[in-house]
Amino acid sequence: MRLKLTFPILMVALIATIACARLILHAQEQPRRVEIVAKRFEFTPSEITLKKGEPVTLVLTSKDVQHGLKLDAFNQVVIAKKGQSSQVQFTPNEAGTFAAQCASFCGAGHGSMKLTVHVTE
C-alpha cells in the first residue's frame, strides 16, 4: 500500500520540478528591456548601463517627430516615428563606454542629441 501512494507523489514532485526548471530557463532567455524616450533634442534617460553578454531589447519611443538611435559600436539602429515606439534586440559583446546618437534629422539641435551607453563586465 505504501508503494502505491509513494509512486504518484514522486511523479507529481518530478513533474513540478521539471515545470519550475523550464519556467526559470525561459525567464533567463528573455532579453532585458530598456525603454528610451526621444524628444527634441534629448534622450531620456541620457545614459544607460548594460551587461556584456546579456541580451537586451532597446525600445525607442518618439514624443514629437521621427527620431532614431544609432549605436555604431554594436551596429544597431532603431527608428521611431512621431508618437510611436520601435525596438531593436542585440547582445553587447564588448565592455566600455559608447556614444549613441539620433539617427534621424530632427531639427537644429539634432547634432547634440546623444545617449551614453555603459557596458559592464
The first five atom37 places (N, CA, C, CB, O) and aatype in JSON, in Angstrom:
{
  "aatype": [12, 1, 10, 11, 10, 16, 13, 14, 9, 10, 12, 19, 0, 10, 9, 0, 16, 9, 0, 4, 0, 1, 10, 9, 10, 8, 0, 5, 6, 5, 14, 1, 1, 19, 6, 9, 19, 0, 11, 1, 13, 6, 13, 16, 14, 15, 6, 9, 16, 10, 11, 11, 7, 6, 14, 19, 16, 10, 19, 10, 16, 15, 11, 3, 19, 5, 8, 7, 10, 11, 10, 3, 0, 13, 2, 5, 19, 19, 9, 0, 11, 11, 7, 5, 15, 15, 5, 19, 5, 13, 16, 14, 2, 6, 0, 7, 16, 13, 0, 0, 5, 4, 0, 15, 13, 4, 7, 0, 7, 8, 7, 15, 12, 11, 10, 16, 19, 8, 19, 16, 6],
  "atom_mask": [
    [1, 1, 1, 1, 1],
    [1, 1, 1, 1, 1],
    [1, 1, 1, 1, 1],
    [1, 1, 1, 1, 1],
    [1, 1, 1, 1, 1],
    [1, 1, 1, 1, 1],
    [1, 1, 1, 1, 1],
    [1, 1, 1, 1, 1],
    [1, 1, 1, 1, 1],
    [1, 1, 1, 1, 1],
    [1, 1, 1, 1, 1],
    [1, 1, 1, 1, 1],
    [1, 1, 1, 1, 1],
    [1, 1, 1, 1, 1],
    [1, 1, 1, 1, 1],
    [1, 1, 1, 1, 1],
    [1, 1, 1, 1, 1],
    [1, 1, 1, 1, 1],
    [1, 1, 1, 1, 1],
    [1, 1, 1, 1, 1],
    [1, 1, 1, 1, 1],
    [1, 1, 1, 1, 1],
    [1, 1, 1, 1, 1],
    [1, 1, 1, 1, 1],
    [1, 1, 1, 1, 1],
    [1, 1, 1, 1, 1],
    [1, 1, 1, 1, 1],
    [1, 1, 1, 1, 1],
    [1, 1, 1, 1, 1],
    [1, 1, 1, 1, 1],
    [1, 1, 1, 1, 1],
    [1, 1, 1, 1, 1],
    [1, 1, 1, 1, 1],
    [1, 1, 1, 1, 1],
    [1, 1, 1, 1, 1],
    [1, 1, 1, 1, 1],
    [1, 1, 1, 1, 1],
    [1, 1, 1, 1, 1],
    [1, 1, 1, 1, 1],
    [1, 1, 1, 1, 1],
    [1, 1, 1, 1, 1],
    [1, 1, 1, 1, 1],
    [1, 1, 1, 1, 1],
    [1, 1, 1, 1, 1],
    [1, 1, 1, 1, 1],
    [1, 1, 1, 1, 1],
    [1, 1, 1, 1, 1],
    [1, 1, 1, 1, 1],
    [1, 1, 1, 1, 1],
    [1, 1, 1, 1, 1],
    [1, 1, 1, 1, 1],
    [1, 1, 1, 1, 1],
    [1, 1, 1, 0, 1],
    [1, 1, 1, 1, 1],
    [1, 1, 1, 1, 1],
    [1, 1, 1, 1, 1],
    [1, 1, 1, 1, 1],
    [1, 1, 1, 1, 1],
    [1, 1, 1, 1, 1],
    [1, 1, 1, 1, 1],
    [1, 1, 1, 1, 1],
    [1, 1, 1, 1, 1],
    [1, 1, 1, 1, 1],
    [1, 1, 1, 1, 1],
    [1, 1, 1, 1, 1],
    [1, 1, 1, 1, 1],
    [1, 1, 1, 1, 1],
    [1, 1, 1, 0, 1],
    [1, 1, 1, 1, 1],
    [1, 1, 1, 1, 1],
    [1, 1, 1, 1, 1],
    [1, 1, 1, 1, 1],
    [1, 1, 1, 1, 1],
    [1, 1, 1, 1, 1],
    [1, 1, 1, 1, 1],
    [1, 1, 1, 1, 1],
    [1, 1, 1, 1, 1],
    [1, 1, 1, 1, 1],
    [1, 1, 1, 1, 1],
    [1, 1, 1, 1, 1],
    [1, 1, 1, 1, 1],
    [1, 1, 1, 1, 1],
    [1, 1, 1, 0, 1],
    [1, 1, 1, 1, 1],
    [1, 1, 1, 1, 1],
    [1, 1, 1, 1, 1],
    [1, 1, 1, 1, 1],
    [1, 1, 1, 1, 1],
    [1, 1, 1, 1, 1],
    [1, 1, 1, 1, 1],
    [1, 1, 1, 1, 1],
    [1, 1, 1, 1, 1],
    [1, 1, 1, 1, 1],
    [1, 1, 1, 1, 1],
    [1, 1, 1, 1, 1],
    [1, 1, 1, 0, 1],
    [1, 1, 1, 1, 1],
    [1, 1, 1, 1, 1],
    [1, 1, 1, 1, 1],
    [1, 1, 1, 1, 1],
    [1, 1, 1, 1, 1],
    [1, 1, 1, 1, 1],
    [1, 1, 1, 1, 1],
    [1, 1, 1, 1, 1],
    [1, 1, 1, 1, 1],
    [1, 1, 1, 1, 1],
    [1, 1, 1, 0, 1],
    [1, 1, 1, 1, 1],
    [1, 1, 1, 0, 1],
    [1, 1, 1, 1, 1],
    [1, 1, 1, 0, 1],
    [1, 1, 1, 1, 1],
    [1, 1, 1, 1, 1],
    [1, 1, 1, 1, 1],
    [1, 1, 1, 1, 1],
    [1, 1, 1, 1, 1],
    [1, 1, 1, 1, 1],
    [1, 1, 1, 1, 1],
    [1, 1, 1, 1, 1],
    [1, 1, 1, 1, 1],
    [1, 1, 1, 1, 1]
  ],
  "atom_positions": [
    [[0.82, -1.2, 0.0], [0.0, 0.0, 0.0], [0.85, 1.25, 0.0], [-0.93, 0.0, 1.19], [0.56, 2.23, -0.68]],
    [[1.92, 1.19, 0.78], [2.8, 2.35, 0.87], [3.43, 2.65, -0.49], [3.9, 2.1, 1.93], [3.56, 3.82, -0.85]],
    [[3.82, 1.65, -1.22], [4.43, 1.82, -2.54], [3.44, 2.45, -3.51], [4.93, 0.46, -3.08], [3.83, 3.27, -4.34]],
    [[2.17, 2.09, -3.41], [1.16, 2.63, -4.3], [0.97, 4.13, -4.1], [-0.17, 1.9, -4.09], [0.72, 4.84, -5.07]],
    [[1.08, 4.63, -2.9], [0.94, 6.06, -2.62], [2.21, 6.82, -2.94], [0.56, 6.27, -1.16], [2.14, 7.97, -3.38]],
    [[3.36, 6.22, -2.73], [4.64, 6.88, -2.94], [4.88, 7.19, -4.41], [5.77, 6.01, -2.39], [5.36, 8.27, -4.74]],
    [[4.57, 6.28, -5.29], [4.84, 6.47, -6.71], [4.11, 7.69, -7.28], [4.44, 5.23, -7.48], [4.76, 8.51, -7.94]],
    [[2.8, 7.86, -7.07], [2.14, 9.07, -7.59], [2.71, 10.36, -7.0], [0.64, 9.01, -7.3], [2.83, 11.36, -7.7]],
    [[3.04, 10.34, -5.74], [3.62, 11.53, -5.11], [4.95, 11.87, -5.75], [3.79, 11.32, -3.6], [5.23, 13.04, -6.02]],
    [[5.79, 10.86, -5.99], [7.09, 11.09, -6.63], [6.9, 11.62, -8.06], [7.91, 9.78, -6.65], [7.65, 12.49, -8.49]],
    [[5.92, 11.1, -8.77], [5.67, 11.56, -10.14], [5.23, 13.03, -10.14], [4.6, 10.69, -10.81], [5.69, 13.81, -10.97]],
    [[4.35, 13.39, -9.23], [3.89, 14.78, -9.15], [5.06, 15.69, -8.8], [2.76, 14.92, -8.1], [5.2, 16.77, -9.37]],
    [[5.9, 15.28, -7.87], [7.07, 16.08, -7.48], [8.03, 16.23, -8.66], [7.8, 15.43, -6.28], [8.57, 17.32, -8.88]],
    [[8.23, 15.18, -9.4], [9.13, 15.23, -10.56], [8.58, 16.17, -11.63], [9.33, 13.82, -11.15], [9.33, 16.99, -12.18]],
    [[7.31, 16.07, -11.93], [6.69, 16.94, -12.93], [6.76, 18.4, -12.49], [5.23, 16.52, -13.18], [7.04, 19.28, -13.3]],
    [[6.49, 18.66, -11.22], [6.56, 20.03, -10.7], [7.98, 20.58, -10.79], [6.07, 20.08, -9.25], [8.17, 21.74, -11.14]],
    [[8.97, 19.76, -10.5], [10.36, 20.19, -10.58], [10.74, 20.54, -12.02], [11.3, 19.09, -10.03], [11.38, 21.56, -12.26]],
    [[10.35, 19.71, -12.95], [10.65, 19.97, -14.36], [9.95, 21.25, -14.83], [10.21, 18.76, -15.24], [10.55, 22.05, -15.55]],
    [[8.7, 21.44, -14.44], [7.96, 22.64, -14.85], [8.63, 23.9, -14.29], [6.5, 22.56, -14.37], [8.76, 24.89, -15.0]],
    [[9.04, 23.86, -13.04], [9.72, 25.03, -12.44], [11.04, 25.32, -13.15], [9.97, 24.79, -10.94], [11.36, 26.47, -13.42]],
    [[11.79, 24.28, -13.44], [13.08, 24.47, -14.12], [12.87, 25.1, -15.5], [13.82, 23.12, -14.25], [13.64, 25.96, -15.91]],
    [[11.84, 24.67, -16.22], [11.56, 25.24, -17.53], [11.15, 26.71, -17.42], [10.47, 24.45, -18.24], [11.54, 27.51, -18.27]],
    [[10.38, 27.06, -16.4], [10.0, 28.46, -16.2], [11.2, 29.32, -15.91], [8.99, 28.58, -15.07], [11.31, 30.43, -16.42]],
    [[12.11, 28.83, -15.09], [13.32, 29.58, -14.75], [14.18, 29.77, -16.0], [14.13, 28.86, -13.65], [14.67, 30.88, -16.24]],
    [[14.37, 28.73, -16.78], [15.18, 28.84, -18.0], [14.52, 29.8, -18.98], [15.36, 27.45, -18.66], [15.21, 30.59, -19.62]],
    [[13.21, 29.74, -19.11], [12.51, 30.64, -20.03], [12.67, 32.09, -19.59], [11.01, 30.27, -20.12], [12.86, 32.98, -20.42]],
    [[12.58, 32.35, -18.29], [12.74, 33.71, -17.77], [14.14, 34.23, -18.04], [12.44, 33.75, -16.26], [14.32, 35.41, -18.32]],
    [[15.13, 33.36, -17.97], [16.51, 33.78, -18.21], [16.75, 34.07, -19.69], [17.48, 32.72, -17.72], [17.64, 34.84, -20.01]],
    [[15.98, 33.47, -20.57], [16.15, 33.67, -22.01], [15.61, 35.02, -22.47], [15.48, 32.56, -22.77], [16.04, 35.53, -23.5]],
    [[14.67, 35.59, -21.74], [14.06, 36.85, -22.14], [15.07, 37.99, -22.04], [12.83, 37.15, -21.28], [15.7, 38.15, -21.0]],
    [[15.23, 38.77, -23.09], [16.17, 39.89, -23.02], [15.69, 40.97, -22.06], [16.38, 40.49, -24.41], [14.49, 41.16, -21.85]],
    [[16.64, 41.66, -21.48], [16.32, 42.79, -20.62], [15.74, 43.9, -21.48], [17.59, 43.29, -19.83], [16.25, 44.16, -22.57]],
    [[14.7, 44.54, -21.02], [14.02, 45.6, -21.78], [14.46, 46.96, -21.22], [12.46, 45.44, -21.7], [14.33, 47.21, -20.03]],
    [[14.97, 47.82, -22.1], [15.38, 49.17, -21.72], [14.58, 50.15, -22.56], [16.93, 49.38, -21.91], [14.67, 50.15, -23.79]],
    [[13.81, 51.0, -21.89], [12.97, 51.97, -22.6], [13.63, 53.34, -22.62], [11.58, 52.06, -21.95], [14.12, 53.83, -21.6]],
    [[13.64, 53.94, -23.81], [14.27, 55.24, -24.03], [13.24, 56.14, -24.73], [15.59, 55.12, -24.89], [12.62, 55.73, -25.71]],
    [[13.06, 57.34, -24.21], [12.13, 58.3, -24.81], [12.95, 59.37, -25.52], [11.19, 58.94, -23.72], [13.9, 59.91, -24.96]],
    [[12.57, 59.67, -26.75], [13.25, 60.69, -27.54], [12.3, 61.86, -27.78], [13.75, 60.11, -28.89], [11.13, 61.68, -28.12]],
    [[12.83, 63.06, -27.59], [12.13, 64.29, -27.97], [13.2, 65.32, -28.27], [11.14, 64.8, -26.83], [14.34, 65.19, -27.83]],
    [[12.84, 66.33, -29.03], [13.82, 67.35, -29.4], [14.47, 67.91, -28.16], [13.17, 68.47, -30.23], [13.72, 68.39, -27.32]],
    [[15.62, 67.93, -27.97], [16.78, 67.33, -28.58], [17.48, 66.52, -27.5], [17.72, 68.4, -29.22], [18.63, 66.78, -27.16]],
    [[16.75, 65.52, -26.96], [17.29, 64.73, -25.86], [16.72, 63.32, -25.83], [17.03, 65.43, -24.54], [15.63, 63.05, -26.33]],
    [[17.48, 62.45, -25.22], [17.03, 61.11, -24.9], [16.85, 61.04, -23.39], [18.04, 60.01, -25.41], [17.64, 61.61, -22.64]],
    [[15.8, 60.35, -22.95], [15.6, 60.13, -21.52], [15.42, 58.64, -21.31], [14.36, 60.92, -20.98], [14.49, 58.04, -21.85]],
    [[16.3, 58.02, -20.53], [17.45, 58.61, -19.84], [18.56, 58.94, -20.84], [17.97, 57.66, -18.76], [18.55, 58.46, -21.97]],
    [[19.49, 59.76, -20.42], [20.6, 60.14, -21.3], [21.77, 59.17, -21.18], [21.06, 61.56, -20.98], [22.72, 59.23, -21.97]],
    [[21.71, 58.28, -20.19], [22.74, 57.25, -20.01], [22.05, 55.95, -19.62], [23.8, 57.67, -18.94], [21.1, 55.95, -18.83]],
    [[22.54, 54.83, -20.17], [22.06, 53.51, -19.77], [23.25, 52.61, -19.5], [21.13, 52.89, -20.87], [24.34, 52.84, -20.02]],
    [[23.04, 51.6, -18.67], [24.1, 50.64, -18.37], [23.59, 49.25, -18.73], [24.52, 50.71, -16.86], [22.52, 48.84, -18.29]],
    [[24.38, 48.54, -19.52], [24.07, 47.19, -19.95], [25.17, 46.26, -19.47], [23.93, 47.11, -21.49], [26.23, 46.71, -19.03]],
    [[24.92, 44.95, -19.53], [25.93, 43.96, -19.15], [26.42, 43.24, -20.4], [25.36, 42.95, -18.13], [25.64, 42.85, -21.26]],
    [[27.72, 43.08, -20.48], [28.32, 42.34, -21.59], [27.75, 40.92, -21.6], [29.89, 42.33, -21.48], [27.73, 40.25, -20.56]],
    [[27.31, 40.48, -22.75], [26.79, 39.12, -22.9], [25.33, 38.95, -22.52], [0.0, 0.0, 0.0], [24.78, 37.86, -22.71]],
    [[24.69, 39.98, -22.0], [23.27, 39.89, -21.62], [22.41, 40.45, -22.76], [23.0, 40.66, -20.29], [22.56, 41.61, -23.13]],
    [[21.5, 39.63, -23.32], [20.62, 40.13, -24.38], [19.78, 41.3, -23.88], [19.71, 39.0, -24.9], [19.32, 41.31, -22.73]],
    [[19.58, 42.27, -24.75], [18.82, 43.47, -24.38], [17.91, 43.86, -25.54], [19.76, 44.64, -24.0], [18.26, 43.7, -26.71]],
    [[16.75, 44.38, -25.19], [15.85, 44.98, -26.17], [15.76, 46.46, -25.84], [14.43, 44.3, -26.15], [15.28, 46.85, -24.78]],
    [[16.23, 47.3, -26.77], [16.09, 48.74, -26.62], [14.79, 49.15, -27.28], [17.31, 49.51, -27.25], [14.55, 48.86, -28.45]],
    [[13.95, 49.84, -26.51], [12.66, 50.31, -27.02], [12.73, 51.83, -27.09], [11.46, 49.83, -26.11], [12.85, 52.5, -26.06]],
    [[12.66, 52.37, -28.29], [12.73, 53.81, -28.5], [11.33, 54.34, -28.79], [13.71, 54.16, -29.67], [10.65, 53.86, -29.7]],
    [[10.9, 55.33, -28.01], [9.6, 55.98, -28.2], [9.84, 57.44, -28.53], [8.7, 55.83, -26.93], [10.55, 58.14, -27.81]],
    [[9.24, 57.91, -29.62], [9.38, 59.3, -30.02], [8.15, 60.09, -29.57], [9.57, 59.43, -31.55], [7.01, 59.66, -29.79]],
    [[8.38, 61.23, -28.94], [7.28, 62.05, -28.44], [6.83, 63.14, -29.42], [7.69, 62.7, -27.15], [5.67, 63.57, -29.36]],
    [[7.72, 63.59, -30.33], [7.35, 64.77, -31.13], [7.53, 64.61, -32.63], [8.14, 65.93, -30.68], [6.6, 64.88, -33.39]],
    [[8.68, 64.2, -33.09], [8.95, 63.99, -34.51], [9.67, 62.65, -34.65], [9.82, 65.17, -35.11], [9.94, 61.99, -33.64]],
    [[9.96, 62.24, -35.86], [10.7, 61.0, -36.04], [12.09, 61.14, -35.45], [10.77, 60.61, -37.52], [12.79, 62.12, -35.71]],
    [[12.5, 60.16, -34.66], [13.85, 60.11, -34.09], [14.42, 58.72, -34.35], [13.84, 60.44, -32.57], [13.69, 57.77, -34.63]],
    [[15.72, 58.64, -34.23], [16.38, 57.35, -34.34], [17.44, 57.25, -33.27], [0.0, 0.0, 0.0], [17.81, 58.24, -32.64]],
    [[17.92, 56.05, -33.07], [19.01, 55.81, -32.14], [20.02, 54.94, -32.87], [18.51, 55.14, -30.81], [19.73, 53.81, -33.25]],
    [[21.21, 55.47, -33.04], [22.27, 54.79, -33.78], [23.41, 54.48, -32.81], [22.78, 55.64, -34.99], [23.99, 55.39, -32.22]],
    [[23.71, 53.2, -32.66], [24.78, 52.74, -31.78], [25.8, 52.0, -32.63], [24.22, 51.82, -30.62], [25.74, 50.79, -32.8]],
    [[26.75, 52.78, -33.18], [27.73, 52.23, -34.11], [28.55, 51.09, -33.54], [28.65, 53.32, -34.57], [28.89, 50.15, -34.25]],
    [[28.89, 51.17, -32.25], [29.76, 50.16, -31.63], [29.18, 48.75, -31.76], [29.99, 50.5, -30.16], [29.93, 47.77, -31.77]],
    [[27.87, 48.65, -31.84], [27.22, 47.34, -31.94], [26.39, 47.2, -33.21], [26.33, 47.12, -30.73], [25.57, 46.29, -33.34]],
    [[26.64, 48.11, -34.15], [25.99, 48.06, -35.46], [24.46, 48.0, -35.34], [26.5, 46.86, -36.25], [23.81, 47.17, -35.98]],
    [[23.9, 48.89, -34.52], [22.46, 48.89, -34.27], [21.86, 50.26, -34.58], [22.17, 48.5, -32.81], [22.43, 51.3, -34.25]],
    [[20.7, 50.24, -35.22], [19.94, 51.45, -35.5], [18.46, 51.11, -35.29], [20.21, 52.0, -36.96], [17.99, 50.07, -35.73]],
    [[17.76, 52.0, -34.63], [16.31, 51.86, -34.48], [15.68, 53.22, -34.75], [15.92, 51.32, -33.04], [16.18, 54.24, -34.29]],
    [[14.59, 53.23, -35.5], [13.89, 54.46, -35.87], [12.47, 54.4, -35.31], [13.86, 54.66, -37.44], [11.78, 53.39, -35.44]],
    [[12.04, 55.51, -34.68], [10.68, 55.6, -34.15], [9.99, 56.81, -34.76], [10.68, 55.68, -32.59], [10.51, 57.93, -34.69]],
    [[8.84, 56.6, -35.35], [8.06, 57.71, -35.91], [7.36, 58.46, -34.78], [7.02, 57.18, -36.93], [7.22, 57.95, -33.66]],
    [[6.93, 59.66, -35.08], [6.25, 60.52, -34.1], [5.12, 59.75, -33.39], [5.68, 61.78, -34.8], [4.23, 59.2, -34.03]],
    [[5.19, 59.74, -32.05], [4.16, 59.11, -31.25], [4.18, 57.59, -31.23], [0.0, 0.0, 0.0], [3.26, 56.96, -30.71]],
    [[5.22, 57.0, -31.8], [5.3, 55.54, -31.87], [6.56, 55.02, -31.2], [5.24, 55.07, -33.32], [7.46, 55.78, -30.85]],
    [[6.6, 53.71, -31.03], [7.77, 53.04, -30.47], [8.29, 52.02, -31.46], [7.44, 52.37, -29.12], [7.53, 51.43, -32.23]],
    [[9.59, 51.81, -31.44], [10.25, 50.76, -32.21], [11.29, 50.14, -31.32], [10.88, 51.32, -33.54], [11.71, 50.74, -30.33]],
    [[11.71, 48.94, -31.67], [12.7, 48.28, -30.82], [13.74, 47.54, -31.64], [12.02, 47.33, -29.88], [13.54, 47.2, -32.8]],
    [[14.86, 47.31, -30.98], [15.95, 46.54, -31.56], [16.5, 45.65, -30.45], [17.06, 47.46, -32.18], [16.62, 46.07, -29.3]],
    [[16.84, 44.43, -30.82], [17.39, 43.49, -29.84], [18.81, 43.12, -30.24], [16.5, 42.22, -29.73], [19.08, 42.85, -31.42]],
    [[19.71, 43.1, -29.27], [21.09, 42.7, -29.51], [21.73, 42.3, -28.19], [21.9, 43.84, -30.19], [21.15, 42.48, -27.12]],
    [[22.93, 41.75, -28.29], [23.7, 41.36, -27.11], [25.03, 42.09, -27.17], [23.9, 39.81, -27.03], [25.82, 41.82, -28.07]],
    [[25.3, 43.01, -26.22], [26.6, 43.69, -26.22], [27.72, 42.67, -26.02], [26.64, 44.77, -25.11], [27.67, 41.85, -25.11]],
    [[28.72, 42.74, -26.87], [29.81, 41.77, -26.8], [31.14, 42.4, -26.39], [29.98, 41.08, -28.13], [32.18, 41.76, -26.46]],
    [[31.09, 43.65, -25.97], [32.31, 44.37, -25.58], [31.97, 45.32, -24.44], [32.92, 45.14, -26.8], [30.96, 46.02, -24.48]],
    [[32.83, 45.34, -23.43], [32.65, 46.27, -22.31], [33.26, 47.62, -22.66], [33.27, 45.71, -21.01], [34.2, 47.7, -23.45]],
    [[32.71, 48.68, -22.07], [33.25, 50.01, -22.29], [32.13, 51.04, -22.27], [0.0, 0.0, 0.0], [30.99, 50.74, -21.93]],
    [[32.49, 52.26, -22.64], [31.52, 53.35, -22.73], [31.42, 53.76, -24.19], [31.93, 54.56, -21.83], [32.43, 54.0, -24.85]],
    [[30.2, 53.83, -24.68], [29.95, 54.06, -26.09], [28.95, 55.2, -26.28], [29.45, 52.78, -26.77], [28.07, 55.41, -25.44]],
    [[29.08, 55.91, -27.38], [28.17, 57.01, -27.69], [27.15, 56.54, -28.7], [28.94, 58.24, -28.22], [27.48, 55.88, -29.69]],
    [[25.9, 56.89, -28.45], [24.84, 56.68, -29.42], [24.3, 58.06, -29.78], [23.69, 55.73, -28.85], [24.4, 59.0, -28.98]],
    [[23.74, 58.19, -30.96], [23.24, 59.49, -31.38], [21.93, 59.33, -32.13], [24.28, 60.21, -32.26], [21.56, 58.23, -32.54]],
    [[21.24, 60.44, -32.3], [19.99, 60.42, -33.05], [20.31, 60.09, -34.51], [19.24, 61.79, -32.94], [21.24, 60.64, -35.1]],
    [[19.52, 59.19, -35.07], [19.77, 58.72, -36.44], [18.83, 59.33, -37.46], [19.66, 57.23, -36.48], [18.91, 58.99, -38.64]],
    [[17.93, 60.22, -37.04], [17.0, 60.89, -37.97], [17.08, 62.39, -37.71], [15.53, 60.37, -37.79], [16.93, 62.84, -36.58]],
    [[17.33, 63.15, -38.77], [17.42, 64.6, -38.58], [16.12, 65.11, -37.98], [17.73, 65.33, -39.93], [15.04, 64.87, -38.51]],
    [[16.25, 65.82, -36.84], [15.06, 66.24, -36.1], [15.06, 67.74, -35.82], [14.96, 65.48, -34.79], [14.25, 68.22, -35.02]],
    [[15.95, 68.49, -36.46], [15.98, 69.94, -36.28], [17.36, 70.44, -35.94], [0.0, 0.0, 0.0], [18.34, 69.7, -36.01]],
    [[17.44, 71.73, -35.58], [18.71, 72.41, -35.38], [19.59, 71.79, -34.29], [18.46, 73.84, -35.04], [20.81, 71.88, -34.38]],
    [[19.0, 71.17, -33.27], [19.78, 70.58, -32.19], [20.08, 69.1, -32.39], [0.0, 0.0, 0.0], [20.56, 68.44, -31.47]],
    [[19.81, 68.59, -33.56], [19.99, 67.17, -33.86], [21.4, 66.68, -33.52], [19.7, 66.91, -35.32], [21.56, 65.6, -32.95]],
    [[22.41, 67.44, -33.87], [23.79, 67.01, -33.66], [24.18, 66.84, -32.2], [0.0, 0.0, 0.0], [25.13, 66.13, -31.89]],
    [[23.46, 67.49, -31.3], [23.8, 67.38, -29.88], [22.95, 66.32, -29.16], [23.61, 68.73, -29.2], [23.06, 66.16, -27.95]],
    [[22.11, 65.61, -29.9], [21.22, 64.62, -29.3], [21.97, 63.3, -29.16], [19.93, 64.43, -30.15], [22.09, 62.54, -30.12]],
    [[22.47, 63.04, -27.95], [23.34, 61.88, -27.71], [22.85, 61.07, -26.51], [24.79, 62.33, -27.49], [22.12, 61.57, -25.65]],
    [[23.27, 59.82, -26.49], [22.98, 58.9, -25.4], [24.27, 58.17, -25.1], [21.82, 57.9, -25.75], [24.96, 57.72, -26.01]],
    [[24.61, 58.04, -23.82], [25.81, 57.3, -23.42], [25.41, 55.9, -22.98], [26.57, 58.03, -22.28], [24.5, 55.72, -22.18]],
    [[26.12, 54.9, -23.52], [25.85, 53.5, -23.2], [27.08, 52.94, -22.49], [25.51, 52.67, -24.49], [28.17, 52.88, -23.06]],
    [[26.89, 52.53, -21.24], [27.95, 51.89, -20.47], [27.69, 50.38, -20.52], [28.0, 52.42, -18.97], [26.58, 49.93, -20.23]],
    [[28.7, 49.61, -20.89], [28.58, 48.16, -20.89], [29.6, 47.63, -19.89], [28.8, 47.56, -22.34], [30.81, 47.84, -20.04]],
    [[29.09, 46.95, -18.87], [29.96, 46.43, -17.81], [30.22, 44.94, -18.03], [29.32, 46.66, -16.42], [29.5, 44.27, -18.77]],
    [[31.26, 44.45, -17.38], [31.61, 43.01, -17.48], [30.58, 42.2, -16.83], [32.96, 42.71, -16.86], [30.69, 40.98, -16.8]]
  ]
}
